[in-house]
Amino acid sequence: MKIPPIHFKTMSSDTSAASGTAASDTAASDQAGQVAALKKELAETRELVSLLADRIKHGESYDTTYAASPYASNAHNFNSIPLKGMPAKHVASMIEDVHLCDFNPLLNTSSYVNVTSEPEEKAVAAMGAQINIADASVYPASIELHDKVVNMIATMWHAPEPANGGKYYAGAGTVGSTEGCLLAGLALKFRWREWYKEKHGLSDQQVLGVRPNLVISSIYQAAWEKFFRFFDVEAKVVKPNLVRDKMAVNAHDLVSLCDEKTIAVVGILGNHYNGMYDPIWEIDEEIEKLNAEKGWQIGIHVDGASGGFIAPFQEMSGKGTPAPYDFRLKNVLTMSGSGHKFGESICGTGWVVFRQREGLASHVATTVTYLGGSSDSLTLNFSRPASGPYVQFYKLLRLGQEGYMNKVENQMGVTSYLRHFLSNLKHPSGKPRFQILDGGDTCCLPVVAARLNPELNLHYDDIDLQHCLSESHWYVSGYSLGFENPMNDKFEKLCNDVNETMTMFRIVVKSNLTRNLAENLAGNIEKILSVLDDLDAGYESIHSRLAGLAVKDEEDISIQDLREFSDSIGELPSRGLNKSLKSQFIQQSFRKKKQKRSSILAQNIC
């Protein structure tokens, strides 16, 4: 800032006293103004210097490594937006620190979610992240790519050709299979409502007072609990048998619960507990007979969250289901699947396909015209990135049908290895260590499901096995065989032939779980079993101990409970469970206490 010059006037000797006084006052006033201006300029200069110093410091932080920057040594709360920004590479390092505290996703056999990708795939995902695919008038080419993916998946599931020579099948890409299930359920509900209104001569207002139901196996995924709660649909649940039927629902039992308020029955193409397929072809036969007898129009939704990208390629290799499971069946009206599971996408992606648009998909279709054109939407969420369709398109073209088939055969081969390994393990008593609970090599996902042999009466359970395995960096999902029944909000047994306190575990063989990794996992399982066997008779299952706390009301849990629990855990050998896990167990107990469950569930990541 330029400093204005200071000018001093010289007074003549013959100036009157009055004039001299006035001039003196004026000069003093000018000097005071100039002093004020100088002070203001000084303050501004100091502010500028401070800003420059911050920028220099910021630049120095940027030029150095994250470890040498001040950000590495300061504690960061981040419950509010920071006042000033940070160097991009250091922010990325902070997020990487957070990620490092997670389990290694490549060793997570609990989740069905794909965790591997190629550099080109990541670039495609980043490209799609910048596109809001809801705006069809701005991104028409991306919309067309999305529709082509729907076509590829619809033909894979043998959907009927679009009506009236249409170019695209009725379907949509979603955030995940949950949204796909919700959309299918809504379309089926609205379809039923039109039928029921006409059948009983009800008005639009009157039919709203009739609550419909949906019939499903108790082995349903969490998406359906959301559907029941969010959209006011009654759940009618059938419990399968675990040991005899490996959790596959009995078609007759399922359809016997239907009535004229039933919007549909759900067939699960690979449940998340043990990977078994429901006999959808048998369900179709039962529904066909029921509709013909009663004059109803009940349809089937196929929940292919996991099996939608497995069953088609098992069939292609000659190792498929004994009969069709998709739109080849007359009564299958909707089908959904997850692209981010066995569809191999790296970002949350789901797909739903409708048998036809008229009278089905049309019930959930909306049109928006305020974006500079006319945009149709079949999804619950309007704005969403194009990453899902982009990456799914990439994967379908990258692998092709043969690539998917080879991938699935490899997965089933590794699954068979692990299954045989567990089957052949013997307890010192000579009895088998495990009871296998999955469907084997057919009509099943690449999943190994088992439980510790109940005949051994061990002092540890499958959830103890899960926690001990985590010390070797492997995450295997253990869980109880109970669920919260939406029909009565009670915690009940999941299957007819086992009680809710029993446990089991699963190993999901994703595409990254190679034979070499599987052998390492098998070796660690064998070692952990030796550790658990060596614990003395005073050992009490951590899972069972937690159950005692979990079922208590909040007001009943005392400091003494915590102290006793801590003391009992503290007596365990150090090789069994480390201190951090002990803390986790206590926290899990208190998170679950309000639910009054008889066991702690290892969360099923779907």
Backbone torsions as a table, in degrees:
resi	resn	phi	psi	omega
1	MET	NA	130.3	-178.8
2	LYS	-76.0	131.7	-178.9
3	ILE	-87.5	123.5	-179.8
4	PRO	-66.2	139.7	179.6
5	PRO	-66.4	152.5	178.2
6	ILE	-102.2	121.1	-178.2
7	HIS	-108.0	130.3	177.8
8	PHE	-113.9	126.9	-179.7
9	LYS	-86.1	139.8	177.2
10	THR	-95.1	129.7	-176.3
11	MET	-91.9	137.5	176.1
12	SER	-74.8	155.5	-174.5
13	SER	-71.0	-20.0	-176.5
14	ASP	-98.2	13.2	178.4
15	THR	-71.5	138.8	-179.4
16	SER	-66.7	159.9	-179.2
17	ALA	-59.9	-37.8	-178.7
18	ALA	-66.6	-42.6	179.7
19	SER	-64.6	-40.8	179.5
20	GLY	-60.8	-39.5	179.5
21	THR	-65.4	-43.0	-179.8
22	ALA	-64.0	-43.0	-179.9
23	ALA	-63.9	-39.4	179.0
24	SER	-62.2	-42.0	179.2
25	ASP	-64.2	-40.0	-179.4
26	THR	-64.9	-43.1	179.4
27	ALA	-62.4	-41.8	179.3
28	ALA	-62.9	-40.0	178.8
29	SER	-64.5	-42.2	178.6
30	ASP	-62.4	-42.8	-179.6
31	GLN	-64.6	-39.4	178.4
32	ALA	-63.0	-40.9	178.6
33	GLY	-64.4	-40.7	-179.8
34	GLN	-68.4	-36.3	176.6
35	VAL	-63.0	-42.5	178.2
36	ALA	-62.5	-41.3	179.1
37	ALA	-63.7	-40.2	178.4
38	LEU	-63.7	-40.2	178.7
39	LYS	-63.9	-41.8	179.1
40	LYS	-63.2	-43.7	179.6
41	GLU	-64.7	-36.1	178.4
42	LEU	-64.0	-42.1	178.9
43	ALA	-62.9	-42.3	179.2
44	GLU	-65.1	-37.5	179.3
45	THR	-65.6	-42.3	178.2
46	ARG	-61.7	-41.1	178.7
47	GLU	-63.3	-40.3	179.1
48	LEU	-65.3	-41.9	178.4
49	VAL	-62.2	-41.9	179.1
50	SER	-63.3	-41.5	179.0
51	LEU	-64.1	-43.2	178.6
52	LEU	-63.4	-38.7	178.5
53	ALA	-63.1	-41.2	177.7
54	ASP	-62.3	-41.2	-179.0
55	ARG	-67.9	-36.8	177.1
56	ILE	-65.0	-43.7	178.8
57	LYS	-63.1	-42.3	178.2
58	HIS	-61.0	-42.6	179.0
59	GLY	-64.1	-39.4	177.9
60	GLU	-65.5	-38.7	178.1
61	SER	-65.4	-36.9	-179.8
62	TYR	-69.1	-38.5	-175.6
63	ASP	-73.2	-23.5	-177.9
64	THR	-94.6	177.4	177.8
65	THR	-77.9	164.5	179.0
66	TYR	-61.5	-39.6	-177.9
67	ALA	-65.0	-27.9	-179.3
68	ALA	-94.7	-1.7	-178.8
69	SER	-88.5	160.5	178.2
70	PRO	-66.2	-18.1	-177.9
71	TYR	-69.0	-24.5	-177.3
72	ALA	-75.6	-24.5	-174.8
73	SER	-103.1	-9.7	-178.6
74	ASN	-94.7	144.2	174.5
75	ALA	-80.0	133.2	-177.4
76	HIS	-118.2	125.3	179.3
77	ASN	-88.2	-54.6	177.7
78	PHE	60.9	35.1	169.8
79	ASN	-84.2	-8.4	173.6
80	SER	-139.1	162.3	-177.7
81	ILE	-68.9	129.5	179.5
82	PRO	-64.5	153.7	-178.0
83	LEU	-65.7	-43.8	-177.0
84	LYS	-116.8	151.8	180.0
85	GLY	-75.4	173.8	-177.1
86	MET	-131.1	158.8	176.9
87	PRO	-58.8	138.1	-175.4
88	ALA	-56.9	-44.3	-176.0
89	LYS	-67.0	-29.2	178.6
90	HIS	-76.8	-35.0	174.8
91	VAL	-62.4	-43.0	177.9
92	ALA	-60.9	-38.2	178.5
93	SER	-65.4	-38.2	178.0
94	MET	-62.3	-43.9	179.6
95	ILE	-66.1	-36.3	177.5
96	GLU	-63.7	-37.0	176.4
97	ASP	-59.0	-42.4	179.3
98	VAL	-62.8	-46.9	-177.7
99	HIS	-61.4	-34.9	-179.1
100	LEU	-63.6	-21.9	-178.9
101	CYS	-82.6	-7.3	174.5
102	ASP	-80.4	168.3	168.9
103	PHE	-65.3	154.0	174.0
104	ASN	-67.3	114.3	-175.8
105	PRO	-60.7	-26.9	-179.7
106	LEU	-70.7	-19.1	179.4
107	LEU	-106.9	14.2	179.2
108	ASN	-93.6	101.6	179.1
109	THR	-96.0	8.1	177.7
110	SER	-82.9	-40.5	-173.6
111	SER	-87.3	150.5	174.6
112	TYR	-90.4	-4.4	-170.8
113	VAL	-77.5	131.3	178.5
114	ASN	-63.8	140.0	-177.1
115	VAL	-128.2	9.5	-179.2
116	THR	-117.4	150.3	-179.4
117	SER	-158.8	165.5	175.8
118	GLU	-103.6	157.9	178.6
119	PRO	-56.1	-39.0	179.9
120	GLU	-65.1	-35.9	179.1
121	GLU	-66.0	-41.6	178.3
122	LYS	-64.2	-37.8	177.9
123	ALA	-64.7	-39.8	177.9
124	VAL	-65.0	-40.7	178.3
125	ALA	-62.5	-42.7	178.9
126	ALA	-64.5	-37.5	177.7
127	MET	-62.3	-46.5	-179.3
128	GLY	-67.7	-26.9	-178.9
129	ALA	-64.0	-21.2	-178.1
130	GLN	-90.0	1.1	-175.2
131	ILE	-116.2	123.4	173.4
132	ASN	-88.9	99.6	-171.0
133	ILE	-69.8	-7.1	176.9
134	ALA	-67.0	-25.5	-175.6
135	ASP	-90.4	83.8	-175.3
136	ALA	-67.2	-27.0	-178.4
137	SER	-72.7	-26.8	179.9
138	VAL	-92.2	-33.1	-176.5
139	TYR	-120.5	56.5	-177.3
140	PRO	-63.6	-33.8	180.0
141	ALA	-67.7	-37.8	178.2
142	SER	-68.0	-36.9	176.2
143	ILE	-63.4	-41.4	179.3
144	GLU	-64.3	-39.5	176.2
145	LEU	-61.2	-44.3	177.3
146	HIS	-56.6	-46.3	-178.0
147	ASP	-65.9	-32.5	177.1
148	LYS	-67.5	-36.2	176.4
149	VAL	-64.6	-43.6	176.5
150	VAL	-56.7	-43.7	179.0
151	ASN	-60.1	-44.5	-178.9
152	MET	-62.7	-41.6	-178.8
153	ILE	-72.8	-39.3	179.2
154	ALA	-62.4	-41.4	178.1
155	THR	-70.2	-33.0	176.0
156	MET	-62.5	-33.7	179.4
157	TRP	-94.5	9.5	174.6
158	HIS	60.3	41.7	175.5
159	ALA	-69.0	149.0	177.2
160	PRO	-61.9	152.3	178.6
161	GLU	-58.3	144.9	177.7
162	PRO	-55.7	142.8	-177.5
163	ALA	-68.1	152.4	174.3
164	ASN	56.3	34.9	176.6
165	GLY	68.1	24.3	-179.2
166	GLY	-61.7	155.1	-176.3
167	LYS	-84.1	-31.2	-173.8
168	TYR	-124.4	146.7	175.2
169	TYR	-74.0	160.3	177.1
170	ALA	-83.0	113.8	-179.3
171	GLY	-179.5	178.4	-177.1
172	ALA	-158.9	149.9	168.1
173	GLY	-83.0	139.1	-176.9
174	THR	-126.8	176.1	179.6
175	VAL	-68.3	-31.4	178.4
176	GLY	-168.9	-177.8	-178.8
177	SER	-68.6	-22.7	177.1
178	THR	-60.0	-48.9	178.9
179	GLU	-62.8	-36.1	177.2
180	GLY	-61.2	-44.2	177.3
181	CYS	-63.1	-43.4	-179.5
182	LEU	-62.6	-43.4	179.3
183	LEU	-64.5	-44.7	178.1
184	ALA	-61.1	-45.6	179.9
185	GLY	-60.9	-40.8	178.7
186	LEU	-65.5	-43.6	179.0
187	ALA	-60.8	-41.7	179.2
188	LEU	-68.2	-35.6	178.0
189	LYS	-65.7	-46.3	-178.8
190	PHE	-68.6	-34.4	175.6
191	ARG	-63.0	-46.6	178.0
192	TRP	-60.9	-41.0	-177.1
193	ARG	-60.0	-42.2	178.5
194	GLU	-63.6	-41.9	179.5
195	TRP	-65.8	-45.8	-176.7
196	TYR	-66.7	-39.0	179.1
197	LYS	-61.3	-45.3	-179.2
198	GLU	-69.0	-40.5	-178.0
199	LYS	-62.5	-38.3	-175.5
200	HIS	-105.5	6.1	178.0
201	GLY	62.3	38.9	-178.0
202	LEU	-92.8	156.0	173.9
203	SER	-82.2	169.3	177.5
204	ASP	-58.3	-38.1	-178.7
205	GLN	-72.5	-39.8	-177.6
206	GLN	-66.3	-39.9	-177.0
207	VAL	-68.5	-22.4	177.6
208	LEU	-65.7	-21.0	-179.6
209	GLY	-85.0	-1.0	179.9
210	VAL	-100.0	121.3	-177.5
211	ARG	-91.3	120.8	180.0
212	PRO	-83.8	175.2	178.0
213	ASN	-135.5	164.0	175.6
214	LEU	-133.1	136.0	-175.9
215	VAL	-103.4	131.0	-172.9
216	ILE	-155.5	158.1	174.8
217	SER	-72.4	152.0	177.5
218	SER	-66.9	-8.6	-177.9
219	ILE	-89.5	21.1	-176.0
220	TYR	-67.1	156.2	175.0
221	GLN	-82.5	166.3	-173.1
222	ALA	-60.1	-23.1	-179.8
223	ALA	-55.3	-36.3	-174.8
224	TRP	-76.3	-29.3	173.4
225	GLU	-63.4	-39.3	175.0
226	LYS	-62.2	-42.3	-179.2
227	PHE	-60.4	-46.7	-179.4
228	PHE	-60.7	-42.6	-175.4
229	ARG	-76.9	-44.4	-173.7
230	PHE	-74.2	-33.4	-169.9
231	PHE	-117.5	18.4	170.8
232	ASP	52.6	55.5	176.0
233	VAL	-119.8	131.9	179.6
234	GLU	-73.3	138.7	176.6
235	ALA	-94.2	131.3	170.3
236	LYS	-116.4	114.3	-167.6
237	VAL	-113.1	133.8	175.7
238	VAL	-111.0	131.9	179.2
239	LYS	-95.6	125.5	177.2
240	PRO	-83.6	179.7	172.6
241	ASN	-99.5	140.2	-178.9
242	LEU	-83.0	-55.8	-172.4
243	VAL	-71.8	-45.0	-175.7
244	ARG	-75.5	-49.1	-172.2
245	ASP	-105.7	0.7	179.2
246	LYS	53.7	38.5	175.1
247	MET	76.2	5.0	173.6
248	ALA	-75.9	129.1	-175.7
249	VAL	-72.1	147.7	174.7
250	ASN	-79.7	123.1	-174.2
251	ALA	-60.4	-41.9	-179.4
252	HIS	-64.9	-43.9	179.5
253	ASP	-61.7	-39.1	-178.9
254	LEU	-64.8	-50.7	-174.2
255	VAL	-72.8	-24.3	-179.7
256	SER	-64.8	-17.9	179.0
257	LEU	-85.7	-6.2	-176.8
258	CYS	-72.2	148.6	170.6
259	ASP	-143.3	-171.3	-175.0
260	GLU	-74.2	-4.0	175.4
261	LYS	-99.9	6.5	-179.4
262	THR	-82.1	122.6	-179.8
263	ILE	-81.2	-28.1	-178.7
264	ALA	-179.1	167.1	166.7
265	VAL	-113.7	152.2	-178.4
266	VAL	-110.7	127.9	171.2
267	GLY	-105.9	130.1	-174.5
268	ILE	-99.0	116.0	-179.6
269	LEU	-91.4	72.4	-179.1
270	GLY	102.9	88.8	-179.7
271	ASN	-75.4	159.8	-172.9
272	HIS	-84.3	-5.4	177.8
273	TYR	-80.6	-49.9	-177.6
274	ASN	-137.1	5.3	173.6
275	GLY	81.9	2.6	-175.0
276	MET	-72.6	143.6	176.7
277	TYR	-88.0	137.2	167.5
278	ASP	-70.5	147.8	178.7
279	PRO	-76.6	77.4	-173.2
280	ILE	-62.4	-33.2	178.0
281	TRP	-64.3	-33.7	176.1
282	GLU	-75.9	-36.5	176.6
283	ILE	-61.2	-40.9	179.5
284	ASP	-60.9	-41.7	179.1
285	GLU	-62.7	-43.1	-179.9
286	GLU	-66.1	-40.8	179.2
287	ILE	-65.6	-39.9	179.6
288	GLU	-60.3	-44.5	179.4
289	LYS	-66.1	-42.0	-178.4
290	LEU	-65.0	-46.0	-179.7
291	ASN	-62.6	-39.6	179.8
292	ALA	-66.5	-37.7	-178.6
293	GLU	-73.2	-42.0	-172.3
294	LYS	-98.6	-13.9	-175.2
295	GLY	75.9	26.4	178.9
296	TRP	-93.7	-179.8	-178.9
297	GLN	-137.7	39.6	-178.5
298	ILE	-69.0	135.5	178.0
299	GLY	-114.8	-176.6	-177.9
300	ILE	-121.3	135.8	166.1
301	HIS	-106.1	130.1	175.9
302	VAL	-97.0	113.8	177.6
303	ASP	-88.2	94.9	-179.8
304	GLY	-101.3	37.0	-177.9
305	ALA	-48.9	-42.8	179.7
306	SER	-107.5	-40.4	-174.3
307	GLY	-82.4	-11.4	-177.7
308	GLY	-62.0	-24.9	177.7
309	PHE	-112.4	13.7	176.5
310	ILE	-115.4	-53.1	-175.4
311	ALA	-56.2	-41.7	179.9
312	PRO	-59.9	-34.5	-176.4
313	PHE	-87.9	-22.6	168.2
314	GLN	-66.0	-41.6	178.1
315	GLU	-64.0	-40.2	-179.1
316	MET	-62.6	-32.5	-178.6
317	SER	-88.1	1.9	179.7
318	GLY	84.6	14.1	-178.0
319	LYS	-124.5	37.1	-175.3
320	GLY	-89.2	-166.1	179.9
321	THR	-71.5	159.0	-178.5
322	PRO	-69.7	-13.3	-179.5
323	ALA	-154.0	166.7	-179.9
324	PRO	-60.0	155.2	-176.6
325	TYR	-131.4	2.3	-170.7
326	ASP	-124.5	-146.2	-174.4
327	PHE	-69.2	-5.6	172.0
328	ARG	-66.2	-20.3	175.0
329	LEU	-85.0	133.3	-172.4
330	LYS	-57.1	-38.0	-171.2
331	ASN	-94.9	1.7	174.0
332	VAL	-76.1	115.4	-177.1
333	LEU	-102.0	-32.0	-178.2
334	THR	-142.7	153.9	177.8
335	MET	-149.6	141.3	-179.1
336	SER	-132.6	159.8	179.4
337	GLY	-159.0	165.6	-179.9
338	SER	-105.7	122.2	173.6
339	GLY	-74.3	-27.8	-175.2
340	HIS	-87.8	4.6	172.1
341	LYS	-100.0	-109.1	-177.2
342	PHE	-80.6	-1.7	169.6
343	GLY	-75.8	-10.1	170.8
344	GLU	75.4	11.8	175.9
345	SER	-72.9	149.0	179.1
346	ILE	-93.0	-5.5	179.1
347	CYS	-124.0	154.3	-176.8
348	GLY	-52.1	113.5	-174.8
349	THR	-143.5	133.8	174.8
350	GLY	-135.5	165.5	-179.0
351	TRP	-141.9	138.7	173.9
352	VAL	-130.5	136.4	179.3
353	VAL	-126.0	134.9	179.3
354	PHE	-105.9	148.2	180.0
355	ARG	-60.6	-38.1	175.6
356	GLN	-155.8	165.8	178.8
357	ARG	-81.1	-47.1	-175.3
358	GLU	-64.8	124.8	176.6
359	GLY	73.0	8.2	179.5
360	LEU	-140.9	-79.8	178.0
361	ALA	-63.1	-29.2	-178.9
362	SER	-61.2	-23.5	-179.0
363	HIS	-69.9	-22.3	-179.1
364	VAL	-113.9	7.7	-179.5
365	ALA	-85.7	137.8	175.3
366	THR	-130.6	154.9	179.7
367	THR	-124.4	131.6	179.1
368	VAL	-117.8	135.1	-176.5
369	THR	-120.7	2.5	-174.0
370	TYR	-91.5	10.3	180.0
371	LEU	-105.9	22.9	177.9
372	GLY	90.7	7.8	-180.0
373	GLY	-175.2	-172.3	179.7
374	SER	-104.0	120.9	-177.9
375	SER	-120.9	123.7	175.4
376	ASP	-92.5	142.7	-179.8
377	SER	-136.1	134.3	175.8
378	LEU	-111.9	10.6	-173.1
379	THR	-108.7	161.5	176.3
380	LEU	-71.6	-43.9	-179.8
381	ASN	-94.1	134.6	-177.3
382	PHE	-83.9	-67.6	179.2
383	SER	-71.6	133.1	177.5
384	ARG	-165.1	149.8	179.7
385	PRO	-73.5	159.3	179.3
386	ALA	-85.9	4.9	-176.4
387	SER	-56.5	-44.0	-178.0
388	GLY	-58.6	-57.6	177.3
389	PRO	-60.0	-39.9	-179.8
390	TYR	-59.9	-49.0	-176.6
391	VAL	-69.9	-38.2	178.5
392	GLN	-64.1	-40.2	176.1
393	PHE	-60.1	-44.2	178.0
394	TYR	-58.0	-48.4	-175.5
395	LYS	-68.1	-39.1	-180.0
396	LEU	-64.6	-38.0	178.1
397	LEU	-78.6	-35.4	-177.0
398	ARG	-65.8	-44.4	-176.2
399	LEU	-91.1	-40.7	-173.7
400	GLY	67.8	174.7	-178.4
401	GLN	-62.7	-41.6	-179.3
402	GLU	-66.9	-37.8	178.2
403	GLY	-63.3	-43.9	177.1
404	TYR	-63.5	-42.7	-179.6
405	MET	-61.3	-45.5	179.4
406	ASN	-63.5	-40.3	178.6
407	LYS	-61.0	-46.8	-179.0
408	VAL	-64.7	-39.7	178.3
409	GLU	-63.2	-40.3	176.7
410	ASN	-62.3	-43.8	-179.7
411	GLN	-62.6	-44.3	179.7
412	MET	-65.5	-32.6	177.5
413	GLY	-66.5	-44.2	177.2
414	VAL	-65.6	-38.6	177.5
415	THR	-59.7	-44.2	-179.8
416	SER	-63.0	-38.9	177.5
417	TYR	-60.0	-49.3	-178.3
418	LEU	-64.9	-38.3	-179.9
419	ARG	-63.4	-45.0	179.4
420	HIS	-67.3	-34.8	177.5
421	PHE	-60.8	-49.5	-179.4
422	LEU	-65.0	-38.0	-179.2
423	SER	-63.1	-33.1	-174.3
424	ASN	-90.5	-8.2	178.6
425	LEU	-70.1	134.0	-178.8
426	LYS	-116.2	143.8	172.4
427	HIS	-78.3	155.6	176.5
428	PRO	-52.3	-23.7	178.3
429	SER	-74.5	-11.6	-177.9
430	GLY	97.1	-10.6	179.5
431	LYS	-82.7	157.0	177.6
432	PRO	-61.3	141.5	177.9
433	ARG	-68.0	-39.0	-169.5
434	PHE	-127.3	155.9	169.6
435	GLN	-111.3	120.6	-178.0
436	ILE	-78.4	133.5	-172.3
437	LEU	-124.8	8.8	178.3
438	ASP	-97.4	-177.1	-173.9
439	GLY	-88.7	1.6	180.0
440	GLY	84.0	-148.3	-171.9
441	ASP	-86.3	-7.7	-179.9
442	THR	-130.0	155.5	179.1
443	CYS	54.0	36.9	-175.8
444	CYS	-154.6	150.1	173.9
445	LEU	-71.1	168.2	172.4
446	PRO	-73.3	73.6	-176.6
447	VAL	-136.6	134.2	171.3
448	VAL	-103.6	122.0	178.2
449	ALA	-123.8	136.4	-176.7
450	ALA	-158.2	174.0	171.0
451	ARG	-144.7	155.9	173.7
452	LEU	-60.0	135.7	-174.4
453	ASN	-56.2	115.5	-178.8
454	PRO	-59.6	-25.9	-178.7
455	GLU	-67.1	-17.3	-177.4
456	LEU	-80.3	-18.1	-179.3
457	ASN	50.6	50.9	-177.3
458	LEU	-72.2	156.8	177.8
459	HIS	-90.4	12.1	174.3
460	TYR	-137.8	162.9	-177.8
461	ASP	-128.7	-172.3	-174.3
462	ASP	-66.9	-27.3	179.6
463	ILE	-77.6	-33.1	171.6
464	ASP	-62.4	-39.8	177.5
465	LEU	-61.6	-42.4	177.9
466	GLN	-58.1	-49.3	-176.4
467	HIS	-65.6	-39.4	179.5
468	CYS	-68.6	-37.5	177.6
469	LEU	-63.2	-29.5	-178.3
470	SER	-63.9	-22.0	178.1
471	GLU	-71.9	-17.8	175.7
472	SER	-100.0	16.6	175.1
473	HIS	78.1	-0.2	176.1
474	TRP	-91.7	137.1	176.5
475	TYR	-115.0	113.1	179.0
476	VAL	-117.7	134.2	-172.3
477	SER	-85.0	116.1	171.8
478	GLY	-106.5	145.3	-177.5
479	TYR	-157.7	161.0	178.7
480	SER	-85.7	161.0	-178.4
481	LEU	-97.1	51.0	176.9
482	GLY	-132.3	162.4	176.7
483	PHE	-153.2	161.3	177.6
484	GLU	-88.4	107.7	-174.9
485	ASN	-70.0	117.7	-178.8
486	PRO	-68.8	-12.0	178.8
487	MET	-75.7	-25.9	-178.7
488	ASN	-142.2	3.2	179.6
489	ASP	60.1	25.7	177.5
490	LYS	-105.3	150.2	176.4
491	PHE	-84.4	116.5	-172.4
492	GLU	-130.0	173.0	176.0
493	LYS	-68.5	142.9	-176.7
494	LEU	-75.7	-35.6	-177.7
495	CYS	-124.2	159.0	-176.4
496	ASN	-67.2	-30.3	-168.6
497	ASP	-102.6	8.4	175.2
498	VAL	-140.3	149.4	179.0
499	ASN	-86.9	167.1	-170.6
500	GLU	-70.7	-12.8	-179.5
501	THR	-88.7	-9.8	177.2
502	MET	-70.0	156.6	-178.7
503	THR	-127.7	164.0	174.8
504	MET	-154.3	178.6	176.8
505	PHE	-146.3	164.8	178.3
506	ARG	-136.4	153.6	172.4
507	ILE	-124.5	112.2	179.0
508	VAL	-88.2	120.2	-178.4
509	VAL	-92.1	90.1	176.8
510	LYS	-80.4	174.5	-173.0
511	SER	-64.6	-22.1	-179.0
512	ASN	-84.0	-12.2	-177.2
513	LEU	-84.4	88.6	-177.6
514	THR	-78.5	172.2	179.1
515	ARG	-61.1	-39.9	179.5
516	ASN	-61.5	-44.5	178.4
517	LEU	-65.6	-39.3	-180.0
518	ALA	-61.5	-37.9	178.1
519	GLU	-66.1	-36.7	176.7
520	ASN	-64.7	-44.4	177.6
521	LEU	-60.1	-45.0	179.9
522	ALA	-59.6	-43.0	178.9
523	GLY	-62.5	-38.8	179.0
524	ASN	-69.6	-36.2	176.4
525	ILE	-60.7	-44.3	-179.2
526	GLU	-62.9	-41.4	178.9
527	LYS	-65.1	-44.0	-177.9
528	ILE	-63.5	-38.2	178.3
529	LEU	-61.0	-37.0	177.4
530	SER	-64.4	-40.3	178.2
531	VAL	-63.2	-47.1	-178.1
532	LEU	-66.0	-35.6	177.5
533	ASP	-64.1	-34.6	-175.0
534	ASP	-76.9	-13.3	177.7
535	LEU	-64.1	138.2	-173.5
536	ASP	-72.1	176.1	-174.7
537	ALA	-64.7	-17.5	179.3
538	GLY	-78.2	-8.1	180.0
539	TYR	-64.6	135.6	176.4
540	GLU	-120.7	130.7	-178.1
541	SER	-51.5	125.9	178.8
542	ILE	-60.0	-38.7	179.4
543	HIS	-59.5	-46.0	-178.9
544	SER	-67.6	-37.8	179.9
545	ARG	-65.5	-40.1	177.7
546	LEU	-64.4	-35.5	-179.0
547	ALA	-58.7	-38.8	179.5
548	GLY	-61.3	-35.7	177.7
549	LEU	-79.5	-36.8	-172.2
550	ALA	-64.8	-31.4	-175.6
551	VAL	-82.4	-5.8	-178.8
552	LYS	-78.4	149.6	172.9
553	ASP	-69.8	161.5	-177.3
554	GLU	-58.6	-42.3	-176.6
555	GLU	-71.2	-16.6	-176.7
556	ASP	-87.1	-14.6	-176.3
557	ILE	-81.5	123.4	-174.3
558	SER	-114.5	168.3	174.2
559	ILE	-61.3	-33.4	179.2
560	GLN	-62.7	-37.8	176.3
561	ASP	-57.7	-46.7	-179.8
562	LEU	-62.6	-43.9	-176.3
563	ARG	-64.3	-44.6	179.9
564	GLU	-64.4	-41.2	179.6
565	PHE	-62.8	-46.2	-179.8
566	SER	-61.9	-40.8	-179.8
567	ASP	-64.0	-42.8	-177.8
568	SER	-67.1	-37.6	178.2
569	ILE	-68.2	-37.9	-176.0
570	GLY	-64.2	-18.9	-179.1
571	GLU	-81.2	-8.0	-177.5
572	LEU	-71.7	149.5	174.3
573	PRO	-60.9	144.1	-176.4
574	SER	-62.6	-28.8	-178.0
575	ARG	-72.9	-15.2	-178.8
576	GLY	-79.2	-50.3	-174.6
577	LEU	-148.8	132.6	-178.3
578	ASN	-86.8	172.2	-173.2
579	LYS	-65.0	-38.0	-178.6
580	SER	-63.2	-36.2	179.0
581	LEU	-69.3	-35.9	177.3
582	LYS	-58.2	-42.6	178.2
583	SER	-63.4	-40.8	180.0
584	GLN	-61.4	-40.1	-177.2
585	PHE	-63.9	-41.5	179.6
586	ILE	-63.4	-44.6	179.8
587	GLN	-62.6	-40.6	179.7
588	GLN	-61.9	-39.3	-179.1
589	SER	-60.1	-46.4	-176.8
590	PHE	-74.0	-26.1	175.0
591	ARG	-68.6	-28.2	-175.6
592	LYS	-96.6	-5.3	-168.1
593	LYS	-61.5	-33.4	-177.2
594	LYS	-72.0	-21.0	-175.2
595	GLN	-80.4	-13.0	177.7
596	LYS	54.3	38.3	179.4
597	ARG	-85.6	154.2	-178.3
598	SER	-87.0	2.8	176.8
599	SER	-158.3	161.7	175.9
600	ILE	-93.8	124.9	-178.8
601	LEU	-90.0	131.6	166.6
602	ALA	-74.9	123.2	-171.6
603	GLN	-59.4	133.1	177.2
604	ASN	-84.1	107.4	-177.9
605	ILE	-86.2	111.6	-177.1
606	CYS	-114.7	NA	NA
